[in-house]
C-alpha cells in the first residue's frame, strides 16, 4: 500500500512538473515575442500618428516598413509551430496563459500566408491611406475639407449646391476604387491560403465572432428596425422636402444632410449646435470623465485635436505602446457633433488607459473585443444630445432644457435607426464583396442602399460610390462592430441605471459626478482587457451575455 501511494505521488509530481515545464516554456516564448513585437508596434503607431496628424509622406512609408517587420515576426512558421504545439498539447492549464495563447495563436495564424503577399497588402494599404488623407473635394473650383462638405450638406437649402458638393465628395471613389479591389483580392488570397473561404469570414472568426451568428443577428436587427425606420423616413422626407421646397418623390441622397446618410438629419425644431458655440470641448470632456473618477487630462495633453493642413480629417484613438501612451486625433469645431466625437474618442482612451496596466500580460492589453471599446465610446458619445447632460455640463436653464427635451429624445431614436440601417449596408456590402469581388460592386452598393436606407439612386449613376467610404478600403470587416457596440452600450446603460444609480430614468441618466459608475467601468470593463472572451466579460459585468433586448427597449419600442 505504501509503495502504491509513493508511486501515485511520484506520478502526480511528475505530471505537475511536466505541466509547469510546459507552461514555463510558453511563458518564456510569450516574453520573447513581447520583446520583439512591442517596439515594432510602438514604432508603427508613432509613424501612423505622425503621418495622419502631420501629413508626412515619409511617416506613412515608415508605418508600412514597421508593419512589414511586424508581419515578418508574426509570419514565422517555426514560432507558429511552437504555438500550435502548445495549443494542441492540452497541458496548458493556467487560464491566463491559455487566453494569451489563444490571442497570440490567432495573431500568427492570420499571417501564415506568403510574406511577399502580406507585404504587398501593407504597401498598397499605406499608399491608399495617403490618397484618402490628401483628398479634398473640388467644389466650385475650390478644394474643401470633409468638415466643409458636411457643413454645406447640413446647412444649405440650394439644391444645386447640395448636389454639386455631394458629387464632389464622391469623386474620391474613382481615384481609389481599383486600388481597393486589388487589396480585397489580395486579402482573399491570404485567407484562402489559410483555409478560410474569404477574408470577411476569416476576419470575424479570428476576432472571436461566428459569421453565421453575426449574420443571424443582423437579420434580427433588420426585422426589428425596418418598420420603425420606414415610418420615420416618411416623416423625415416630408420635413426635408418642405424645407428644400421640393416634392417628396424628388428627394435624393444629397438631401439628407450628410455624405452617407449615416447620421440623422436635423428634422426636429432644435439647434443643439448653438449650445456648444464658443465652449471649450476639451475642458468639458475632462470635467465629465473626472466626475466619474476617470482622469483623461494626461491623454488630452498628448492629443492632436484641431484641423490643420495635410492632417487626416477623421477622428481616432490610439494606444501607442501598450504602456499608457494613449492619444486622440480629432478635428474639433465647436458644435454638437464634435462634442459627441470627443466624448466618444475619450471613451476609447479611458478604456485603453484601464487595460494598459502592468497587471495585464502585454498581449491582453486590449479591449475584450473591438466592439466592446466601440460600445464604451458610443455610450458616452450619446450624451452630447442628452438634455440632462447638457443642463449640468453647459448650464442650461430649466426652460431651455424643457424646450429641447422632446426633440432630443426623438433625434436620438432617429439617429440610432438611421445608423442601424446604414451599418446593414456596409456589413452586407463587405460580406458580398469578399465573396465575389468581380461582381458589379457599383450596382451592389446601390441595391443595398435602396433596400436598407430606402434612398433613391441618382438616375444613370454608375460610379464606385462605395469606395468613398474609407472604412471599406482601410478598416475592412469592422463596421458591424459599431452596431454591436450600440447594442452593448444599451445593455450597459440599463444595467448601470438599474443596479448602480438606481434611477430607472433610462432617457436622462448620464452618470455625471457618480464615482461608483466610474469604478464599475474601470473594474468590470476597462481593467480586465482581453483576459476573458468578450461574451464572458459582458456576462461578468452585466449578469447577461450580449443581448439586443435593451437596444430594442431604448430605441425601437
Secondary structure as UniProt FT lines:
FT   HELIX           2..54
FT   HELIX           57..74
FT   HELIX           77..89
FT   HELIX           95..109
FT   TURN            110..111
FT   HELIX           115..134
FT   STRAND          137..139
FT   TURN            140..141
FT   STRAND          142..144
FT   HELIX           146..155
FT   HELIX           159..170
FT   HELIX           172..193
FT   TURN            194..195
FT   HELIX           199..206
FT   TURN            207..208
FT   HELIX           211..244
FT   HELIX           248..250
FT   HELIX           253..255
FT   HELIX           273..276
FT   TURN            277..278
FT   HELIX           281..291
FT   TURN            292..293
FT   HELIX           297..302
FT   TURN            309..310
FT   STRAND          316..319
FT   STRAND          326..329
FT   HELIX           336..355
FT   TURN            358..359
FT   HELIX           362..364
FT   HELIX           370..381
FT   HELIX           382..385
FT   HELIX           387..394
FT   HELIX           398..435
FT   TURN            437..438
FT   HELIX           441..448
FT   HELIX           449..453
FT   TURN            459..460
FT   HELIX           465..468
FT   HELIX           470..474
FT   TURN            476..477
FT   HELIX           480..496
FT   HELIX           497..501
FT   TURN            506..508
FT   TURN            512..513
FT   HELIX           515..520
FT   HELIX           521..526
FT   TURN            527..530
FT   HELIX           534..542
FT   HELIX           549..551
FT   HELIX           552..556
//
